[in-house]
Amino acid sequence: MATPQRKLRIIVAKPGLDGHDRGAKIIARALRDAGFEVIYTGLHQTPEMIVATALQEDVDAVGMSIMSGAHMTLFPAVVDLLREKGAGEVVVFGGGIIPQDDVPRLKEKGVSEVFLPGASTQVIIDWIREHIRPRAEAA
């Protein structure tokens, strides 16, 4: 008999000095309403804080929202710290004000997906359902 699959656990984080979190809150609520377990970290999170929360909460994915232009530094820093802490299987995705030209570079650095301005919450939900599995299931 198969055991029921647990809900995906996802952190929604606002790295850096960006003080605008309306989009992150909309995403967090949409993910929760879609049946995911969501932990919203709040504003002004360092990569170290995000990774510490990811480890403590045993999440399957980290979603970051950024508008400050520091995505090429902060997103890869989270990916690298997760790997250093032995949690490289945690999926990292993000969105916000990110130039299209930076998307391939972010993916090369380990960010699984980048959602640009105008991406609907349904597109994000569908991508998560297709690409992320509970970590315990994969073990």
mmCIF file of the C-alpha atoms, coordinates in Angstrom:
data_MODEL
# 
_entry.id   MODEL 
# 
loop_
_atom_site.group_PDB 
_atom_site.id 
_atom_site.type_symbol 
_atom_site.label_atom_id 
_atom_site.label_alt_id 
_atom_site.label_comp_id 
_atom_site.label_asym_id 
_atom_site.label_entity_id 
_atom_site.label_seq_id 
_atom_site.pdbx_PDB_ins_code 
_atom_site.Cartn_x 
_atom_site.Cartn_y 
_atom_site.Cartn_z 
_atom_site.occupancy 
_atom_site.B_iso_or_equiv 
_atom_site.pdbx_formal_charge 
_atom_site.auth_seq_id 
_atom_site.auth_comp_id 
_atom_site.auth_asym_id 
_atom_site.auth_atom_id 
_atom_site.pdbx_PDB_model_num 
ATOM 1   C CA . MET A 1 1   ? 0.000  0.000  0.000   1.00 0.00 ? 1   MET A CA 1 
ATOM 2   C CA . ALA A 1 2   ? 1.434  3.366  -1.012  1.00 0.00 ? 2   ALA A CA 1 
ATOM 3   C CA . THR A 1 3   ? 1.869  5.957  1.681   1.00 0.00 ? 3   THR A CA 1 
ATOM 4   C CA . PRO A 1 4   ? 0.186  9.304  1.043   1.00 0.00 ? 4   PRO A CA 1 
ATOM 5   C CA . GLN A 1 5   ? 2.508  11.913 -0.391  1.00 0.00 ? 5   GLN A CA 1 
ATOM 6   C CA . ARG A 1 6   ? 3.189  14.766 1.997   1.00 0.00 ? 6   ARG A CA 1 
ATOM 7   C CA . LYS A 1 7   ? 2.580  18.336 0.945   1.00 0.00 ? 7   LYS A CA 1 
ATOM 8   C CA . LEU A 1 8   ? 5.453  20.171 -0.669  1.00 0.00 ? 8   LEU A CA 1 
ATOM 9   C CA . ARG A 1 9   ? 7.169  22.542 1.769   1.00 0.00 ? 9   ARG A CA 1 
ATOM 10  C CA . ILE A 1 10  ? 8.302  25.768 0.128   1.00 0.00 ? 10  ILE A CA 1 
ATOM 11  C CA . ILE A 1 11  ? 9.979  28.853 1.504   1.00 0.00 ? 11  ILE A CA 1 
ATOM 12  C CA . VAL A 1 12  ? 9.111  32.175 -0.098  1.00 0.00 ? 12  VAL A CA 1 
ATOM 13  C CA . ALA A 1 13  ? 11.942 34.582 0.697   1.00 0.00 ? 13  ALA A CA 1 
ATOM 14  C CA . LYS A 1 14  ? 12.861 38.213 0.044   1.00 0.00 ? 14  LYS A CA 1 
ATOM 15  C CA . PRO A 1 15  ? 16.673 38.360 -0.071  1.00 0.00 ? 15  PRO A CA 1 
ATOM 16  C CA . GLY A 1 16  ? 18.642 41.546 0.288   1.00 0.00 ? 16  GLY A CA 1 
ATOM 17  C CA . LEU A 1 17  ? 17.626 45.098 0.910   1.00 0.00 ? 17  LEU A CA 1 
ATOM 18  C CA . ASP A 1 18  ? 14.533 45.057 -1.279  1.00 0.00 ? 18  ASP A CA 1 
ATOM 19  C CA . GLY A 1 19  ? 11.632 46.473 0.743   1.00 0.00 ? 19  GLY A CA 1 
ATOM 20  C CA . HIS A 1 20  ? 8.769  45.619 -1.602  1.00 0.00 ? 20  HIS A CA 1 
ATOM 21  C CA . ASP A 1 21  ? 7.029  42.342 -0.764  1.00 0.00 ? 21  ASP A CA 1 
ATOM 22  C CA . ARG A 1 22  ? 3.557  42.547 -2.313  1.00 0.00 ? 22  ARG A CA 1 
ATOM 23  C CA . GLY A 1 23  ? 4.479  40.076 -5.086  1.00 0.00 ? 23  GLY A CA 1 
ATOM 24  C CA . ALA A 1 24  ? 6.078  37.632 -2.657  1.00 0.00 ? 24  ALA A CA 1 
ATOM 25  C CA . LYS A 1 25  ? 2.970  37.705 -0.462  1.00 0.00 ? 25  LYS A CA 1 
ATOM 26  C CA . ILE A 1 26  ? 0.739  37.109 -3.489  1.00 0.00 ? 26  ILE A CA 1 
ATOM 27  C CA . ILE A 1 27  ? 2.888  34.137 -4.525  1.00 0.00 ? 27  ILE A CA 1 
ATOM 28  C CA . ALA A 1 28  ? 2.966  32.751 -0.969  1.00 0.00 ? 28  ALA A CA 1 
ATOM 29  C CA . ARG A 1 29  ? -0.827 32.918 -0.707  1.00 0.00 ? 29  ARG A CA 1 
ATOM 30  C CA . ALA A 1 30  ? -1.354 31.397 -4.179  1.00 0.00 ? 30  ALA A CA 1 
ATOM 31  C CA . LEU A 1 31  ? 0.992  28.509 -3.344  1.00 0.00 ? 31  LEU A CA 1 
ATOM 32  C CA . ARG A 1 32  ? -0.753 27.925 -0.027  1.00 0.00 ? 32  ARG A CA 1 
ATOM 33  C CA . ASP A 1 33  ? -4.171 28.027 -1.716  1.00 0.00 ? 33  ASP A CA 1 
ATOM 34  C CA . ALA A 1 34  ? -2.866 25.471 -4.256  1.00 0.00 ? 34  ALA A CA 1 
ATOM 35  C CA . GLY A 1 35  ? -2.183 23.045 -1.402  1.00 0.00 ? 35  GLY A CA 1 
ATOM 36  C CA . PHE A 1 36  ? 1.495  23.614 -0.703  1.00 0.00 ? 36  PHE A CA 1 
ATOM 37  C CA . GLU A 1 37  ? 2.890  24.235 2.758   1.00 0.00 ? 37  GLU A CA 1 
ATOM 38  C CA . VAL A 1 38  ? 4.432  27.708 2.612   1.00 0.00 ? 38  VAL A CA 1 
ATOM 39  C CA . ILE A 1 39  ? 6.820  29.487 4.962   1.00 0.00 ? 39  ILE A CA 1 
ATOM 40  C CA . TYR A 1 40  ? 7.181  33.198 4.226   1.00 0.00 ? 40  TYR A CA 1 
ATOM 41  C CA . THR A 1 41  ? 10.427 34.565 5.670   1.00 0.00 ? 41  THR A CA 1 
ATOM 42  C CA . GLY A 1 42  ? 9.672  38.281 5.492   1.00 0.00 ? 42  GLY A CA 1 
ATOM 43  C CA . LEU A 1 43  ? 11.845 41.101 4.223   1.00 0.00 ? 43  LEU A CA 1 
ATOM 44  C CA . HIS A 1 44  ? 15.597 41.687 4.298   1.00 0.00 ? 44  HIS A CA 1 
ATOM 45  C CA . GLN A 1 45  ? 16.780 38.086 4.456   1.00 0.00 ? 45  GLN A CA 1 
ATOM 46  C CA . THR A 1 46  ? 20.432 37.236 3.948   1.00 0.00 ? 46  THR A CA 1 
ATOM 47  C CA . PRO A 1 47  ? 21.323 34.078 2.000   1.00 0.00 ? 47  PRO A CA 1 
ATOM 48  C CA . GLU A 1 48  ? 22.526 32.601 5.310   1.00 0.00 ? 48  GLU A CA 1 
ATOM 49  C CA . MET A 1 49  ? 19.159 33.306 6.956   1.00 0.00 ? 49  MET A CA 1 
ATOM 50  C CA . ILE A 1 50  ? 17.256 31.793 4.029   1.00 0.00 ? 50  ILE A CA 1 
ATOM 51  C CA . VAL A 1 51  ? 19.367 28.628 4.054   1.00 0.00 ? 51  VAL A CA 1 
ATOM 52  C CA . ALA A 1 52  ? 19.131 28.288 7.844   1.00 0.00 ? 52  ALA A CA 1 
ATOM 53  C CA . THR A 1 53  ? 15.341 28.465 7.571   1.00 0.00 ? 53  THR A CA 1 
ATOM 54  C CA . ALA A 1 54  ? 15.335 25.991 4.672   1.00 0.00 ? 54  ALA A CA 1 
ATOM 55  C CA . LEU A 1 55  ? 17.306 23.493 6.742   1.00 0.00 ? 55  LEU A CA 1 
ATOM 56  C CA . GLN A 1 56  ? 15.299 24.038 9.912   1.00 0.00 ? 56  GLN A CA 1 
ATOM 57  C CA . GLU A 1 57  ? 11.976 23.693 8.072   1.00 0.00 ? 57  GLU A CA 1 
ATOM 58  C CA . ASP A 1 58  ? 13.136 20.721 5.941   1.00 0.00 ? 58  ASP A CA 1 
ATOM 59  C CA . VAL A 1 59  ? 11.815 22.327 2.766   1.00 0.00 ? 59  VAL A CA 1 
ATOM 60  C CA . ASP A 1 60  ? 11.649 20.928 -0.725  1.00 0.00 ? 60  ASP A CA 1 
ATOM 61  C CA . ALA A 1 61  ? 12.140 24.266 -2.456  1.00 0.00 ? 61  ALA A CA 1 
ATOM 62  C CA . VAL A 1 62  ? 13.165 27.874 -1.938  1.00 0.00 ? 62  VAL A CA 1 
ATOM 63  C CA . GLY A 1 63  ? 11.403 30.522 -3.982  1.00 0.00 ? 63  GLY A CA 1 
ATOM 64  C CA . MET A 1 64  ? 12.919 33.990 -3.922  1.00 0.00 ? 64  MET A CA 1 
ATOM 65  C CA . SER A 1 65  ? 11.504 37.294 -5.051  1.00 0.00 ? 65  SER A CA 1 
ATOM 66  C CA . ILE A 1 66  ? 13.786 40.205 -5.827  1.00 0.00 ? 66  ILE A CA 1 
ATOM 67  C CA . MET A 1 67  ? 13.408 43.659 -7.299  1.00 0.00 ? 67  MET A CA 1 
ATOM 68  C CA . SER A 1 68  ? 16.655 45.280 -6.176  1.00 0.00 ? 68  SER A CA 1 
ATOM 69  C CA . GLY A 1 69  ? 18.886 44.073 -9.013  1.00 0.00 ? 69  GLY A CA 1 
ATOM 70  C CA . ALA A 1 70  ? 21.074 41.900 -6.762  1.00 0.00 ? 70  ALA A CA 1 
ATOM 71  C CA . HIS A 1 71  ? 19.748 38.597 -8.153  1.00 0.00 ? 71  HIS A CA 1 
ATOM 72  C CA . MET A 1 72  ? 23.069 37.601 -9.766  1.00 0.00 ? 72  MET A CA 1 
ATOM 73  C CA . THR A 1 73  ? 24.702 37.674 -6.332  1.00 0.00 ? 73  THR A CA 1 
ATOM 74  C CA . LEU A 1 74  ? 21.941 36.630 -3.924  1.00 0.00 ? 74  LEU A CA 1 
ATOM 75  C CA . PHE A 1 75  ? 20.277 33.771 -5.842  1.00 0.00 ? 75  PHE A CA 1 
ATOM 76  C CA . PRO A 1 76  ? 23.555 31.874 -6.507  1.00 0.00 ? 76  PRO A CA 1 
ATOM 77  C CA . ALA A 1 77  ? 24.640 32.498 -2.906  1.00 0.00 ? 77  ALA A CA 1 
ATOM 78  C CA . VAL A 1 78  ? 21.565 30.597 -1.671  1.00 0.00 ? 78  VAL A CA 1 
ATOM 79  C CA . VAL A 1 79  ? 22.233 27.741 -4.119  1.00 0.00 ? 79  VAL A CA 1 
ATOM 80  C CA . ASP A 1 80  ? 25.893 27.539 -3.037  1.00 0.00 ? 80  ASP A CA 1 
ATOM 81  C CA . LEU A 1 81  ? 25.073 27.620 0.691   1.00 0.00 ? 81  LEU A CA 1 
ATOM 82  C CA . LEU A 1 82  ? 22.464 24.882 0.310   1.00 0.00 ? 82  LEU A CA 1 
ATOM 83  C CA . ARG A 1 83  ? 25.090 22.720 -1.420  1.00 0.00 ? 83  ARG A CA 1 
ATOM 84  C CA . GLU A 1 84  ? 27.683 23.484 1.276   1.00 0.00 ? 84  GLU A CA 1 
ATOM 85  C CA . LYS A 1 85  ? 25.203 22.454 3.974   1.00 0.00 ? 85  LYS A CA 1 
ATOM 86  C CA . GLY A 1 86  ? 24.393 19.148 2.254   1.00 0.00 ? 86  GLY A CA 1 
ATOM 87  C CA . ALA A 1 87  ? 20.989 20.250 0.958   1.00 0.00 ? 87  ALA A CA 1 
ATOM 88  C CA . GLY A 1 88  ? 21.819 20.643 -2.718  1.00 0.00 ? 88  GLY A CA 1 
ATOM 89  C CA . GLU A 1 89  ? 18.670 18.724 -3.660  1.00 0.00 ? 89  GLU A CA 1 
ATOM 90  C CA . VAL A 1 90  ? 16.495 21.624 -2.453  1.00 0.00 ? 90  VAL A CA 1 
ATOM 91  C CA . VAL A 1 91  ? 15.122 23.269 -5.599  1.00 0.00 ? 91  VAL A CA 1 
ATOM 92  C CA . VAL A 1 92  ? 15.766 27.006 -5.899  1.00 0.00 ? 92  VAL A CA 1 
ATOM 93  C CA . PHE A 1 93  ? 13.560 29.165 -8.105  1.00 0.00 ? 93  PHE A CA 1 
ATOM 94  C CA . GLY A 1 94  ? 12.911 32.855 -8.236  1.00 0.00 ? 94  GLY A CA 1 
ATOM 95  C CA . GLY A 1 95  ? 11.298 35.801 -9.828  1.00 0.00 ? 95  GLY A CA 1 
ATOM 96  C CA . GLY A 1 96  ? 10.941 39.544 -9.800  1.00 0.00 ? 96  GLY A CA 1 
ATOM 97  C CA . ILE A 1 97  ? 12.535 42.277 -11.819 1.00 0.00 ? 97  ILE A CA 1 
ATOM 98  C CA . ILE A 1 98  ? 15.166 40.203 -13.606 1.00 0.00 ? 98  ILE A CA 1 
ATOM 99  C CA . PRO A 1 99  ? 16.432 40.928 -17.117 1.00 0.00 ? 99  PRO A CA 1 
ATOM 100 C CA . GLN A 1 100 ? 15.777 38.137 -19.620 1.00 0.00 ? 100 GLN A CA 1 
ATOM 101 C CA . ASP A 1 101 ? 19.515 38.068 -20.433 1.00 0.00 ? 101 ASP A CA 1 
ATOM 102 C CA . ASP A 1 102 ? 20.309 37.050 -16.827 1.00 0.00 ? 102 ASP A CA 1 
ATOM 103 C CA . VAL A 1 103 ? 18.016 33.999 -16.830 1.00 0.00 ? 103 VAL A CA 1 
ATOM 104 C CA . PRO A 1 104 ? 20.461 31.599 -18.572 1.00 0.00 ? 104 PRO A CA 1 
ATOM 105 C CA . ARG A 1 105 ? 23.292 32.766 -16.300 1.00 0.00 ? 105 ARG A CA 1 
ATOM 106 C CA . LEU A 1 106 ? 21.173 32.153 -13.196 1.00 0.00 ? 106 LEU A CA 1 
ATOM 107 C CA . LYS A 1 107 ? 20.273 28.673 -14.451 1.00 0.00 ? 107 LYS A CA 1 
ATOM 108 C CA . GLU A 1 108 ? 23.968 27.928 -15.045 1.00 0.00 ? 108 GLU A CA 1 
ATOM 109 C CA . LYS A 1 109 ? 24.542 28.848 -11.389 1.00 0.00 ? 109 LYS A CA 1 
ATOM 110 C CA . GLY A 1 110 ? 21.914 26.348 -10.193 1.00 0.00 ? 110 GLY A CA 1 
ATOM 111 C CA . VAL A 1 111 ? 18.655 28.291 -10.120 1.00 0.00 ? 111 VAL A CA 1 
ATOM 112 C CA . SER A 1 112 ? 16.065 25.869 -11.505 1.00 0.00 ? 112 SER A CA 1 
ATOM 113 C CA . GLU A 1 113 ? 13.595 28.399 -12.904 1.00 0.00 ? 113 GLU A CA 1 
ATOM 114 C CA . VAL A 1 114 ? 13.171 32.158 -13.135 1.00 0.00 ? 114 VAL A CA 1 
ATOM 115 C CA . PHE A 1 115 ? 9.766  33.786 -13.485 1.00 0.00 ? 115 PHE A CA 1 
ATOM 116 C CA . LEU A 1 116 ? 9.773  37.199 -15.116 1.00 0.00 ? 116 LEU A CA 1 
ATOM 117 C CA . PRO A 1 117 ? 7.322  40.064 -14.563 1.00 0.00 ? 117 PRO A CA 1 
ATOM 118 C CA . GLY A 1 118 ? 3.852  39.124 -15.754 1.00 0.00 ? 118 GLY A CA 1 
ATOM 119 C CA . ALA A 1 119 ? 4.172  35.407 -14.971 1.00 0.00 ? 119 ALA A CA 1 
ATOM 120 C CA . SER A 1 120 ? 0.851  34.239 -13.614 1.00 0.00 ? 120 SER A CA 1 
ATOM 121 C CA . THR A 1 121 ? 0.547  32.461 -10.296 1.00 0.00 ? 121 THR A CA 1 
ATOM 122 C CA . GLN A 1 122 ? -0.953 29.499 -12.183 1.00 0.00 ? 122 GLN A CA 1 
ATOM 123 C CA . VAL A 1 123 ? 2.170  29.189 -14.355 1.00 0.00 ? 123 VAL A CA 1 
ATOM 124 C CA . ILE A 1 124 ? 4.301  29.087 -11.191 1.00 0.00 ? 124 ILE A CA 1 
ATOM 125 C CA . ILE A 1 125 ? 2.007  26.550 -9.507  1.00 0.00 ? 125 ILE A CA 1 
ATOM 126 C CA . ASP A 1 126 ? 2.009  24.334 -12.610 1.00 0.00 ? 126 ASP A CA 1 
ATOM 127 C CA . TRP A 1 127 ? 5.814  24.479 -12.833 1.00 0.00 ? 127 TRP A CA 1 
ATOM 128 C CA . ILE A 1 128 ? 6.155  23.501 -9.165  1.00 0.00 ? 128 ILE A CA 1 
ATOM 129 C CA . ARG A 1 129 ? 3.752  20.585 -9.566  1.00 0.00 ? 129 ARG A CA 1 
ATOM 130 C CA . GLU A 1 130 ? 5.681  19.361 -12.595 1.00 0.00 ? 130 GLU A CA 1 
ATOM 131 C CA . HIS A 1 131 ? 9.249  19.820 -11.314 1.00 0.00 ? 131 HIS A CA 1 
ATOM 132 C CA . ILE A 1 132 ? 9.336  19.493 -7.523  1.00 0.00 ? 132 ILE A CA 1 
ATOM 133 C CA . ARG A 1 133 ? 8.749  16.390 -5.447  1.00 0.00 ? 133 ARG A CA 1 
ATOM 134 C CA . PRO A 1 134 ? 8.789  16.030 -1.671  1.00 0.00 ? 134 PRO A CA 1 
ATOM 135 C CA . ARG A 1 135 ? 12.350 15.246 -0.615  1.00 0.00 ? 135 ARG A CA 1 
ATOM 136 C CA . ALA A 1 136 ? 11.282 12.290 1.553   1.00 0.00 ? 136 ALA A CA 1 
ATOM 137 C CA . GLU A 1 137 ? 9.647  10.718 -1.515  1.00 0.00 ? 137 GLU A CA 1 
ATOM 138 C CA . ALA A 1 138 ? 12.870 10.913 -3.477  1.00 0.00 ? 138 ALA A CA 1 
ATOM 139 C CA . ALA A 1 139 ? 14.884 9.221  -0.722  1.00 0.00 ? 139 ALA A CA 1 
# 
